[in-house]
Protein backbone atom coordinates (compact mmCIF):
# COMPACT_ATOMS: atom_id res chain seq x y z
CA UNK A 1 0.00 0.00 0.00
CA UNK A 2 2.93 2.31 0.64
CA UNK A 3 3.92 2.40 -3.03
CA UNK A 4 0.32 2.80 -4.22
CA UNK A 5 0.03 5.80 -1.90
CA UNK A 6 3.28 7.23 -3.27
CA UNK A 7 2.02 6.80 -6.84
CA UNK A 8 -1.27 8.40 -5.91
CA UNK A 9 0.54 11.34 -4.33
CA UNK A 10 2.64 11.86 -7.48
CA UNK A 11 -0.40 11.63 -9.73
CA UNK A 12 -2.33 14.09 -7.60
CA UNK A 13 0.60 16.51 -7.81
CA UNK A 14 0.73 16.02 -11.58
CA UNK A 15 -2.98 16.74 -11.91
CA UNK A 16 -2.37 20.14 -10.29
CA UNK A 17 -0.02 21.13 -13.12
CA UNK A 18 -1.12 22.99 -16.21
CA UNK A 19 -1.29 20.10 -18.65
CA UNK A 20 -3.30 19.39 -21.78
CA UNK A 21 -6.83 18.03 -21.43
CA UNK A 22 -5.94 14.58 -22.82
CA UNK A 23 -3.05 14.29 -20.37
CA UNK A 24 -5.28 15.51 -17.52
CA UNK A 25 -7.88 12.87 -18.40
CA UNK A 26 -5.23 10.16 -18.48
CA UNK A 27 -3.86 11.32 -15.12
CA UNK A 28 -7.38 11.20 -13.66
CA UNK A 29 -7.82 7.68 -14.98
CA UNK A 30 -4.52 6.62 -13.41
CA UNK A 31 -5.69 8.11 -10.10
CA UNK A 32 -8.85 6.03 -10.39
CA UNK A 33 -6.73 2.97 -11.16
CA UNK A 34 -4.56 3.47 -8.06
CA UNK A 35 -7.62 4.00 -5.88
CA UNK A 36 -9.27 0.84 -7.22
CA UNK A 37 -6.11 -1.21 -6.64
CA UNK A 38 -5.85 0.09 -3.08
CA UNK A 39 -9.52 -0.66 -2.40
CA UNK A 40 -9.13 -4.15 -3.85
CA UNK A 41 -6.05 -4.88 -1.73
CA UNK A 42 -7.82 -3.59 1.38
CA UNK A 43 -10.76 -5.88 0.57
CA UNK A 44 -8.43 -8.86 0.03
CA UNK A 45 -6.71 -8.10 3.34
CA UNK A 46 -10.04 -8.00 5.20
CA UNK A 47 -11.11 -11.18 3.44
CA UNK A 48 -7.94 -13.02 4.49
CA UNK A 49 -8.25 -11.72 8.05
CA UNK A 50 -11.80 -13.01 8.14
CA UNK A 51 -13.32 -9.62 8.89
CA UNK A 52 -15.24 -9.51 5.61
CA UNK A 53 -17.59 -12.26 4.54
CA UNK A 54 -16.49 -13.99 1.35
CA UNK A 55 -18.40 -12.68 -1.61
CA UNK A 56 -17.86 -13.11 -5.29
CA UNK A 57 -19.65 -9.84 -5.93
CA UNK A 58 -16.93 -7.67 -4.41
CA UNK A 59 -14.06 -9.52 -6.05
CA UNK A 60 -15.88 -9.42 -9.36
CA UNK A 61 -16.66 -5.74 -8.93
CA UNK A 62 -13.07 -4.66 -8.28
CA UNK A 63 -11.64 -6.83 -11.04
CA UNK A 64 -14.19 -5.69 -13.62
CA UNK A 65 -13.62 -2.03 -12.75
CA UNK A 66 -9.84 -2.43 -12.93
CA UNK A 67 -9.92 -4.30 -16.25
CA UNK A 68 -12.36 -1.78 -17.74
CA UNK A 69 -10.08 1.09 -16.74
CA UNK A 70 -7.03 -0.72 -18.10
CA UNK A 71 -8.81 -1.15 -21.45
CA UNK A 72 -9.58 2.56 -21.53
CA UNK A 73 -5.98 3.42 -20.76
CA UNK A 74 -4.71 1.09 -23.51
CA UNK A 75 -7.07 2.65 -26.04
CA UNK A 76 -5.68 6.08 -25.21
CA UNK A 77 -2.14 5.12 -26.25
N, C-alpha and C positions, 0 to 999 in steps of 0.2 A: 504494500500500500504506500510505502514511503516514496517509491519512484513514480507511482501513478500521481501522487500529490505533487511531486516536483514537476512532472510534465504538465499537470493541470495549472500549476502556478505560472509556468513559462508561457503556456497558451493564453492564459488570462492576461498576462503582460503584453503579449503580442497583439491581442485583440484591442488593446488600448491605443495601439499605434495607428497612424494614418496610413492605411493600406487600401488597396483596391477592393471593390465590392466582392469580386470572385474570391480573392484571398481571405477576406473577412468571413465569407460564407464557409469556406473550407476550414478556417480556424474554429468557427463556431461548431462545425460538425466534429472536429477533432476533440473539442471540449465535451461534446455530448458523448463521444466514444469513450473518453477517459472516465466520465461519470458513470456510464453504463458498466464499464469493466469494474470499477470500484464497488458499485452496488452489487454486481454479480459475485465478486469475491467475498463481500460482506455476507451475502446470502449463503454462499457455500460454507463459509466459516461457521455461521449460526447452525446450518444444517448438520455439519460434522459434530459440532458441540452438543447437538440434540436440543437446542433451544428454539428451533423452528421445525414445525412438522414437515415431513417430506411431502413434496407436491410437485408433480410434473409441470403444473401450470407456471410456476415461477421460473423454473429452469428453462422451460420452453420460451417464456416471455423474454428473459434476458438474452438468450441465444438468438432468437429471431430479431430482436431489436439491434443487436450487435452486428449480425450478418447483413441486415438491411442497410445499416449505416456504412458498413464496409463496401457494399455494392455501390452505394452512392458515391463514396470517396473514390473508388476505382473508376467510375464513369467520368469523374471530373478531371482525370489525368490528361 
